[in-house]
Amino acid sequence: FQLQLMNTVGQAVQKLQSKFTHKYESSSASCIATIRGIPPVSGKILWAKQMERQVHALMKRMSHVLGKEWGQHLEGRQLR
């Protein structure tokens, strides 16, 4: 179960990383923010905060399953 979780979290982190490297302006979140009348800078801040929350949620999930020292594991160091 732990290996499966680490693989899932690893894939989610890679997905977030690819979203982050594609920049906010070219994301679908930018289009939605424009439609809702959210200024570009505010939309970018919201987008970055959402990405940060997702990363923290993934790390919290890892610590719940593997314990607080999950970063000391070989696979955990790769995800960090």
Secondary structure, 3 states (H helix, E strand, C coil): CHHHHHHHHHHHHHHHHHHHHCCCCCCHHHHHHHHCCCCHHHHHHHHHHHHHHHHHHHHHHHHHHHCCCHHHCHHHHHHC
